Amino acid sequence: MAIDPLDGSSNIDANVSIGTIFSIYPAAESPEASFLRPTSEQIAAGYIIYGPQCCMMVTFGKGVRKYVLEPETEQFRLVNANVRVPAESTEFAINASNYRHWPRAIRSYIDDCVAGAEGPRERNFNMRWIASLEAETHRILTRGGIFLYPRDGRKGYENGRLRLLYEGGPIAFLVTQAGGEATDGADPILAQVPKHLHARTPLIFGSASKVARVAAYHDLPEQETSALFGTRGLFRS
């Protein structure tokens, strides 16, 4: 088992939801062999979120189940045996303070969201940012939308910031099992192999069509991803 025991711990003093993220692989002949393998080989993954409710989301590779802790019995009760990421949402989550460091494709995607009904997307969006990965995931599993933590130009962020083994991998497995998608901006997270136990990755996940749209922005010619040019009509709706 790979585990992030207290993700979002910087939020503790602000009383914001935090949690535990876990991933389970078949045991191999050594710890390195057990974990340094394609993230698609996970056999289970999930998180427990400590908030207004104590909830557990878990997948064993056949859909996603939601459990809620009952204080009276001190047991988790199944409340949804088939969690699905809503296909449509007008919410996106990203730390906008890093805008100047993002790749051009990410800036263009966010520019089009912020432009609202007057922009090429022709609809208004709301931005969210909790800085707690399981809380962001829980919202997307509940309401849909997209979460973006891209690579950027700062030192130490060139390959993303989240750990592939015990953050990006399990969240990707969970979200895809719920009908969503998870990529590094272009390629699926579940196609990646961590090079070491604490390898990092960019992470973009959420409603499948929205994640695919971000990948498509990476394929546009440079002049089409600049806010100075056109309305990117291919990307309406």
C-alpha positions in Angstrom: 0.0 0.0 0.0 1.2 3.5 -0.9 -0.3 6.2 1.3 -0.4 9.9 1.8 -1.5 9.9 5.4 -2.6 13.5 5.8 -3.0 15.3 2.5 -3.8 19.0 2.7 -2.2 19.3 6.2 -1.4 23.0 5.5 -5.2 23.6 5.9 -5.5 22.2 9.4 -5.3 25.5 11.2 -8.0 26.9 8.9 -10.3 23.9 9.7 -10.6 23.0 6.0 -11.2 19.4 4.9 -8.2 17.2 4.8 -7.8 13.5 4.2 -5.9 10.3 3.5 -5.1 9.0 0.0 -4.2 5.4 -0.6 -3.3 3.0 -3.4 -2.9 -0.8 -3.4 -0.8 -2.8 -5.7 -0.1 -6.6 -5.9 3.0 -7.4 -3.8 6.2 -8.1 -5.7 9.6 -9.4 -4.7 10.7 -6.0 -3.3 9.2 -2.7 -2.3 10.6 -1.0 -5.4 9.2 -3.7 -7.7 5.8 -3.4 -6.0 5.4 0.3 -6.6 7.7 1.3 -9.6 5.3 -0.2 -12.2 2.5 1.2 -14.4 -0.1 3.0 -12.3 -2.7 1.1 -14.3 -1.7 -2.0 -12.3 -3.4 -0.7 -9.1 -5.9 -3.1 -7.7 -7.6 -0.6 -5.4 -7.4 3.1 -4.5 -9.3 5.7 -2.7 -9.3 8.4 -0.1 -10.9 9.2 3.3 -12.0 12.8 3.7 -12.3 14.4 7.2 -14.9 17.1 6.8 -18.5 17.8 7.8 -18.9 14.1 7.1 -16.2 11.5 7.3 -16.5 9.8 3.9 -14.5 7.2 2.0 -14.4 6.9 -1.7 -12.9 3.6 -3.0 -12.5 1.6 -6.2 -11.5 -2.0 -6.6 -11.4 -1.6 -10.4 -15.1 -2.1 -10.9 -16.6 1.4 -10.3 -16.5 3.7 -7.3 -18.2 3.3 -4.0 -19.0 5.9 -1.4 -19.1 5.2 2.3 -20.0 7.5 5.2 -18.8 6.9 8.8 -21.7 6.5 11.2 -20.7 7.9 14.6 -23.2 5.7 16.5 -21.8 2.4 15.2 -18.3 3.6 14.3 -18.6 1.8 11.0 -18.6 3.0 7.4 -22.0 2.6 5.7 -22.3 2.3 1.9 -24.4 5.1 0.6 -23.7 5.0 -3.2 -22.5 1.9 -5.0 -22.0 3.5 -8.4 -20.5 7.0 -8.1 -20.2 8.8 -11.4 -18.5 12.1 -12.4 -21.2 14.4 -13.7 -20.6 15.1 -17.4 -21.4 18.8 -17.3 -20.3 21.5 -14.9 -19.3 25.2 -15.0 -16.6 24.8 -12.3 -12.8 24.6 -12.7 -10.2 24.5 -10.0 -6.6 25.9 -10.4 -4.3 28.1 -8.3 -4.6 31.2 -10.5 -1.7 33.0 -8.6 0.7 30.9 -10.8 -0.8 32.1 -14.1 2.4 33.7 -15.3 4.3 30.4 -14.9 1.8 28.1 -16.8 2.3 26.7 -20.3 0.6 28.6 -23.0 -2.1 25.9 -23.5 -3.1 26.1 -19.9 -3.3 29.9 -19.9 -5.4 29.8 -23.0 -7.8 27.3 -21.5 -8.3 29.3 -18.4 -8.5 32.6 -20.4 -11.4 31.1 -22.3 -13.2 30.1 -19.1 -12.7 33.5 -17.5 -14.0 35.2 -20.6 -17.4 33.7 -19.8 -20.4 34.2 -21.9 -18.7 36.8 -24.0 -15.8 34.5 -24.8 -15.4 31.5 -27.1 -17.0 29.1 -24.6 -20.2 31.3 -24.5 -21.0 30.4 -20.9 -20.0 31.7 -17.5 -17.7 29.6 -15.2 -16.9 29.6 -11.5 -13.4 29.0 -10.1 -12.7 26.9 -7.0 -9.4 26.2 -5.2 -9.2 24.3 -1.8 -5.5 23.2 -1.9 -6.6 19.8 -0.5 -6.5 17.1 -3.2 -9.1 14.8 -1.7 -11.5 17.7 -1.1 -11.0 18.8 -4.7 -11.6 15.2 -5.9 -14.7 14.9 -3.7 -16.2 18.0 -5.2 -15.6 16.8 -8.8 -17.0 13.3 -8.0 -20.1 15.0 -6.6 -20.6 18.0 -9.0 -18.3 17.5 -12.0 -15.8 20.0 -13.4 -12.1 20.0 -13.8 -9.0 20.2 -11.5 -5.7 21.5 -12.9 -2.3 21.3 -11.3 -0.1 21.7 -14.4 3.7 21.7 -14.7 5.0 25.3 -14.8 8.2 27.3 -15.3 9.3 27.6 -11.7 12.3 25.6 -10.4 11.0 22.3 -9.0 7.7 22.5 -10.9 9.0 21.5 -14.3 7.6 18.0 -13.9 4.6 18.9 -11.9 4.3 19.0 -8.1 2.0 16.1 -7.0 3.5 12.7 -6.3 2.5 10.1 -8.9 2.6 7.1 -6.7 0.4 8.2 -3.8 -1.4 11.2 -5.1 -1.8 11.4 -8.9 -2.0 7.6 -9.5 -4.8 6.7 -7.0 -6.8 9.8 -7.8 -6.6 9.0 -11.5 -7.7 5.4 -10.9 -10.6 6.6 -8.8 -11.8 9.3 -11.2 -11.5 7.1 -14.4 -13.5 4.3 -12.6 -16.2 6.9 -12.1 -16.3 7.8 -15.8 -14.0 10.8 -15.7 -10.5 11.2 -17.1 -7.1 12.1 -15.7 -4.0 13.2 -17.6 -0.8 15.1 -17.2 -2.2 17.6 -19.7 -1.8 15.4 -22.7 -1.2 11.8 -21.7 -3.2 9.5 -19.3 -1.8 9.3 -15.8 -2.6 5.6 -15.8 -0.1 5.1 -18.6 2.8 6.5 -16.5 5.4 4.6 -14.5 7.0 6.3 -11.5 10.8 6.4 -11.8 11.2 6.6 -8.1 8.9 6.5 -5.0 8.5 10.2 -4.8 8.3 11.0 -8.6 6.1 14.0 -9.4 3.6 14.6 -12.1 1.3 17.3 -13.5 -2.3 16.3 -12.8 -5.5 17.3 -14.6 -8.7 15.4 -13.9 -12.4 15.7 -13.9 -15.3 15.4 -16.4 -14.1 13.5 -19.4 -15.0 16.1 -22.0 -13.3 18.9 -20.1 -10.0 16.9 -19.7 -10.1 16.1 -23.4 -10.5 19.8 -24.2 -7.4 20.7 -22.2 -5.4 18.1 -24.2 -6.7 19.5 -27.4 -5.4 23.0 -26.5 -1.9 21.5 -26.4 -2.3 20.4 -30.0 -3.3 23.9 -31.4 -0.8 26.0 -33.3 0.8 28.7 -31.2 -1.2 31.5 -32.8 -4.4 29.7 -31.9 -3.5 29.5 -28.3 -2.8 33.2 -27.9 -5.4 35.4 -26.4 -4.6 37.9 -29.2 -5.9 35.7 -31.9 -9.4 34.7 -32.9 -12.1 33.0 -30.9 -11.0 29.4 -31.3 -14.3 28.5 -32.8 -13.5 24.7 -32.7 -13.7 24.9 -28.9 -17.2 26.3 -28.5 -19.6 24.8 -25.9 
